[in-house]
Amino acid sequence: MNCLCSFLRVSALATLFMVKGITVSAEAKKSLSDLEDLIIEAIEVNPAEAKQLIMSLTDLEGYDDELLRGHQEFYDGELSYSLGNWAAAAGFYRESLPYFKNLNDSSKLAIAYNNLGLVESFLGNYDKSLNCFSESLKIEFALNNAKGIAQCYQNMAIVFSEGNQMVKALDFYNKALEVFLEEEAWEDAAAIYNNMAAEFSQAEEFDKASLYYNKSLDIYKKQRNGAMEARVLSNIGALKLRQEKFDEASKSMERALFLLKAEGDKIGEASTYGMLGDLYKGRGDLGQAVFLYGMAISMAEESGLKDIQIKNLLAEYSAYKSLGRYNDALSSYEKYIALRDNIIAENPEFRSGALSMELEQQIAERDTRLYRAKIRERYFRGAMAVVAVFALFGFIIAGRHRRRLIKQNEAEDLKKRVMKDKSNPEFVAICLASVRLSIEREDYPTALLQLDNVSELIRQIMEYSSQELIPLSKEIEYLKTYLSVQDQRLQKNIEYRIESNILQNAEQVLVPAMLTQPFLEDSLSNDVALNSKSIPKLNIAFMRRGNLLEVIIEDNRIDDNNDCRNAALEEKYKALDIAISFSNIKRGRSHTVKTSEFGEIRSEERFDGNIKKGHRVYFSLPLITN
């Protein structure tokens, strides 16, 4: 049932009390009123502080003890209500009633009966709930409080709705609506229209449901209440989804989501993401449904919305199972079970709701299996007539499979070659030779520094060379270590700069391990760097361009062998591309990337006017995030 609200009523204003001949002074009234305001605010944001403030009520001086004890019991009920502890809330509200009766505080007594009626309905005690609302209604009639009367009617309608008594529910909704319209309480009237629409939707009277939802929507638009407009749009989307009018449902839900984001309504936003997941699941787009369920779960977890989180975990489990991703389905189900048990431990009354939710899921899965069984039976009869055709296709597929295996074997050999290039034992040996030379010269501080750098480089090579993807932050860390070792090998102070416009997200962005090594080896190769009198200068950049990561490497090398060098780099780059294409990325276990998204390598000379200033290599990769 998509009811917008149940009326929990809180008295935030102090009233004039005449108790046992004691007249409360204006200053004392202000003290009690101020404390009530603090309690109401703390209940919303800081339950622990609210508890302390409620306990301090009895410390106020100048007030009758019954007055303070009544307020203390009432606000303990409010606090338990806000925490979802219905049984405790019912006990506190019930304890407050005698105090308010003795004080002849009709206003507070009506509110306490109303709120007790609400928690009794949440506990499934519908008869007790209706009795409480009836008592509240009598008092409201005596006080001639029109809005209070209408709110009692509305809450009684909600109880009848929960008891599946639609006729009585609509009767009381109409009584409440009549009062709200007469009092020009437009937003309260809009809530009634919404709840009546939900009743018609439940009874599958979709035309009437749509009519009343639109009446509610019109009022909220006129009142410029974006948050409630979004809630009604979500309900309209759910209605259209039940009718399998997916385009209309999508339009309403997406508009609702836009408004909810603008209003900062995290509860509504998380719920709408879950409904969009149901929509895409209904369309058969299970991949998108899983993504949307994940968004709903994440938002609900961040905001502590356990009811939304658990509902979407169960839906995510079902979607994963339909996709055949059984490990993911098991993971979602285990999270669901853990959260369910946690909620039941906190609130035992949730058990029946959890069982109902699981039963609905089982019924849906049973219906799906029955439907699939019928489809299989129909297709089986026709399948026998095309066995020969399938056999032919089998031979074709077998041939393709054989060729794919050959290509995969070639790719594995290529990956081994790429790993050897990454580990580069020849370079490590050269670096160790420079350490040995420093030792022979008895330059032990330099030798120690060199040995530290080389050992760190070897550690990183061993860690990264077997990985296909590493975070950009680790790639940059490896670059710095590699250049330090090259610096001591060449005995030149290499000048370099590493820049990126995504450094703050460098832990989440993934790149092929040791991606830049072949290009740096080319820039700092022996026949160039050792014979050059100039200091090697390098500019390395990792720049995000939309959904691509552009890599740029510039050096100050000036030589006449660019064609040969570029051919060698192109070969290494292609090898890297092919190796990745047969990795887990292609199989979709962690990410989805097409090899065609790896941009072509480009190499060119850099000029300042007509003067050659160096060399530039640049290429683009798909932006992969963890």
Secondary structure in CASP SS format (residue, H / E / C, confidence):
PFRMAT SS
TARGET T0000
AUTHOR 0000-0000-0000
METHOD secondary structure of the structure
MODEL  1
M C 1.00
N C 1.00
C C 1.00
L C 1.00
C C 1.00
S C 1.00
F C 1.00
L C 1.00
R C 1.00
V C 1.00
S C 1.00
A C 1.00
L C 1.00
A C 1.00
T C 1.00
L C 1.00
F C 1.00
M E 1.00
V E 1.00
K C 1.00
G C 1.00
I E 1.00
T E 1.00
V C 1.00
S C 1.00
A H 1.00
E H 1.00
A H 1.00
K H 1.00
K H 1.00
S H 1.00
L H 1.00
S H 1.00
D H 1.00
L H 1.00
E H 1.00
D H 1.00
L H 1.00
I H 1.00
I H 1.00
E H 1.00
A H 1.00
I H 1.00
E H 1.00
V H 1.00
N C 1.00
P H 1.00
A H 1.00
E H 1.00
A H 1.00
K H 1.00
Q H 1.00
L H 1.00
I H 1.00
M H 1.00
S H 1.00
L H 1.00
T H 1.00
D H 1.00
L C 1.00
E C 1.00
G C 1.00
Y C 1.00
D C 1.00
D H 1.00
E H 1.00
L H 1.00
L H 1.00
R H 1.00
G H 1.00
H H 1.00
Q H 1.00
E H 1.00
F H 1.00
Y H 1.00
D H 1.00
G H 1.00
E H 1.00
L H 1.00
S H 1.00
Y H 1.00
S H 1.00
L C 1.00
G C 1.00
N C 1.00
W H 1.00
A H 1.00
A H 1.00
A H 1.00
A H 1.00
G H 1.00
F H 1.00
Y H 1.00
R H 1.00
E H 1.00
S H 1.00
L H 1.00
P H 1.00
Y H 1.00
F H 1.00
K H 1.00
N H 1.00
L C 1.00
N C 1.00
D C 1.00
S H 1.00
S H 1.00
K H 1.00
L H 1.00
A H 1.00
I H 1.00
A H 1.00
Y H 1.00
N H 1.00
N H 1.00
L H 1.00
G H 1.00
L H 1.00
V H 1.00
E H 1.00
S H 1.00
F H 1.00
L C 1.00
G C 1.00
N C 1.00
Y H 1.00
D H 1.00
K H 1.00
S H 1.00
L H 1.00
N H 1.00
C H 1.00
F H 1.00
S H 1.00
E H 1.00
S H 1.00
L H 1.00
K H 1.00
I H 1.00
E H 1.00
F H 1.00
A H 1.00
L H 1.00
N C 1.00
N C 1.00
A H 1.00
K H 1.00
G H 1.00
I H 1.00
A H 1.00
Q H 1.00
C H 1.00
Y H 1.00
Q H 1.00
N H 1.00
M H 1.00
A H 1.00
I H 1.00
V H 1.00
F H 1.00
S H 1.00
E H 1.00
G C 1.00
N C 1.00
Q C 1.00
M H 1.00
V H 1.00
K H 1.00
A H 1.00
L H 1.00
D H 1.00
F H 1.00
Y H 1.00
N H 1.00
K H 1.00
A H 1.00
L H 1.00
E H 1.00
V H 1.00
F H 1.00
L H 1.00
E H 1.00
E C 1.00
E C 1.00
A C 1.00
W H 1.00
E H 1.00
D H 1.00
A H 1.00
A H 1.00
A H 1.00
I H 1.00
Y H 1.00
N H 1.00
N H 1.00
M H 1.00
A H 1.00
A H 1.00
E H 1.00
F H 1.00
S H 1.00
Q H 1.00
A C 1.00
E C 1.00
E C 1.00
F H 1.00
D H 1.00
K H 1.00
A H 1.00
S H 1.00
L H 1.00
Y H 1.00
Y H 1.00
N H 1.00
K H 1.00
S H 1.00
L H 1.00
D H 1.00
I H 1.00
Y H 1.00
K H 1.00
K H 1.00
Q C 1.00
R C 1.00
N C 1.00
G H 1.00
A H 1.00
M H 1.00
E H 1.00
A H 1.00
R H 1.00
V H 1.00
L H 1.00
S H 1.00
N H 1.00
I H 1.00
G H 1.00
A H 1.00
L H 1.00
K H 1.00
L H 1.00
R H 1.00
Q C 1.00
E C 1.00
K C 1.00
F H 1.00
D H 1.00
E H 1.00
A H 1.00
S H 1.00
K H 1.00
S H 1.00
M H 1.00
E H 1.00
R H 1.00
A H 1.00
L H 1.00
F H 1.00
L H 1.00
L H 1.00
K H 1.00
A H 1.00
E H 1.00
G C 1.00
D C 1.00
K H 1.00
I H 1.00
G H 1.00
E H 1.00
A H 1.00
S H 1.00
T H 1.00
Y H 1.00
G H 1.00
M H 1.00
L H 1.00
G H 1.00
D H 1.00
L H 1.00
Y H 1.00
K H 1.00
G H 1.00
R H 1.00
G C 1.00
D C 1.00
L H 1.00
G H 1.00
Q H 1.00
A H 1.00
V H 1.00
F H 1.00
L H 1.00
Y H 1.00
G H 1.00
M H 1.00
A H 1.00
I H 1.00
S H 1.00
M H 1.00
A H 1.00
E H 1.00
E H 1.00
S H 1.00
G C 1.00
L C 1.00
K H 1.00
D H 1.00
I H 1.00
Q H 1.00
I H 1.00
K H 1.00
N H 1.00
L H 1.00
L H 1.00
A H 1.00
E H 1.00
Y H 1.00
S H 1.00
A H 1.00
Y H 1.00
K H 1.00
S H 1.00
L H 1.00
G C 1.00
R C 1.00
Y H 1.00
N H 1.00
D H 1.00
A H 1.00
L H 1.00
S H 1.00
S H 1.00
Y H 1.00
E H 1.00
K H 1.00
Y H 1.00
I H 1.00
A H 1.00
L H 1.00
R H 1.00
D H 1.00
N H 1.00
I H 1.00
I H 1.00
A H 1.00
E H 1.00
N C 1.00
P C 1.00
E C 1.00
F H 1.00
R H 1.00
S H 1.00
G H 1.00
A H 1.00
L H 1.00
S H 1.00
M H 1.00
E H 1.00
L H 1.00
E H 1.00
Q H 1.00
Q H 1.00
I H 1.00
A H 1.00
E H 1.00
R H 1.00
D H 1.00
T H 1.00
R H 1.00
L H 1.00
Y H 1.00
R H 1.00
A H 1.00
K H 1.00
I H 1.00
R H 1.00
E H 1.00
R H 1.00
Y H 1.00
F H 1.00
R H 1.00
G H 1.00
A H 1.00
M H 1.00
A H 1.00
V H 1.00
V H 1.00
A H 1.00
V H 1.00
F H 1.00
A H 1.00
L H 1.00
F H 1.00
G H 1.00
F H 1.00
I H 1.00
I H 1.00
A H 1.00
G H 1.00
R H 1.00
H H 1.00
R H 1.00
R H 1.00
R H 1.00
L H 1.00
I H 1.00
K H 1.00
Q H 1.00
N H 1.00
E H 1.00
A H 1.00
E H 1.00
D H 1.00
L H 1.00
K H 1.00
K H 1.00
R H 1.00
V H 1.00
M H 1.00
K H 1.00
D H 1.00
K H 1.00
S H 1.00
N C 1.00
P H 1.00
E H 1.00
F H 1.00
V H 1.00
A H 1.00
I H 1.00
C H 1.00
L H 1.00
A H 1.00
S H 1.00
V H 1.00
R H 1.00
L H 1.00
S H 1.00
I H 1.00
E H 1.00
R C 1.00
E C 1.00
D C 1.00
Y H 1.00
P H 1.00
T H 1.00
A H 1.00
L H 1.00
L H 1.00
Q H 1.00
L H 1.00
D H 1.00
N H 1.00
V H 1.00
S H 1.00
E H 1.00
L H 1.00
I H 1.00
R H 1.00
Q H 1.00
I H 1.00
M H 1.00
E H 1.00
Y H 1.00
S C 1.00
S C 1.00
Q C 1.00
E C 1.00
L E 1.00
I E 1.00
P E 1.00
L H 1.00
S H 1.00
K H 1.00
E H 1.00
I H 1.00
E H 1.00
Y H 1.00
L H 1.00
K H 1.00
T H 1.00
Y H 1.00
L H 1.00
S H 1.00
V H 1.00
Q H 1.00
D H 1.00
Q H 1.00
R H 1.00
L H 1.00
Q C 1.00
K C 1.00
N C 1.00
I C 1.00
E E 1.00
Y E 1.00
R E 1.00
I E 1.00
E E 1.00
S E 1.00
N C 1.00
I C 1.00
L H 1.00
Q H 1.00
N H 1.00
A C 1.00
E C 1.00
Q C 1.00
V E 1.00
L E 1.00
V E 1.00
P E 1.00
A C 1.00
M C 1.00
L C 1.00
T C 1.00
Q H 1.00
P H 1.00
F H 1.00
L H 1.00
E H 1.00
D H 1.00
S H 1.00
L C 1.00
S C 1.00
N H 1.00
D H 1.00
V H 1.00
A H 1.00
L C 1.00
N C 1.00
S C 1.00
K C 1.00
S C 1.00
I C 1.00
P C 1.00
K E 1.00
L E 1.00
N E 1.00
I E 1.00
A E 1.00
F E 1.00
M E 1.00
R E 1.00
R E 1.00
G C 1.00
N C 1.00
L E 1.00
L E 1.00
E E 1.00
V E 1.00
I E 1.00
I E 1.00
E E 1.00
D E 1.00
N C 1.00
R C 1.00
I C 1.00
D C 1.00
D C 1.00
N C 1.00
N H 1.00
D H 1.00
C H 1.00
R H 1.00
N H 1.00
A H 1.00
A H 1.00
L H 1.00
E H 1.00
E H 1.00
K H 1.00
Y H 1.00
K H 1.00
A H 1.00
L H 1.00
D H 1.00
I H 1.00
A H 1.00
I H 1.00
S H 1.00
F C 1.00
S C 1.00
N H 1.00
I H 1.00
K H 1.00
R H 1.00
G C 1.00
R C 1.00
S C 1.00
H C 1.00
T C 1.00
V C 1.00
K C 1.00
T H 1.00
S H 1.00
E H 1.00
F C 1.00
G C 1.00
E C 1.00
I C 1.00
R E 1.00
S E 1.00
E E 1.00
E E 1.00
R E 1.00
F E 1.00
D E 1.00
G C 1.00
N C 1.00
I E 1.00
K E 1.00
K E 1.00
G E 1.00
H E 1.00
R E 1.00
V E 1.00
Y E 1.00
F E 1.00
S E 1.00
L E 1.00
P E 1.00
L C 1.00
I E 1.00
T E 1.00
N C 1.00
END
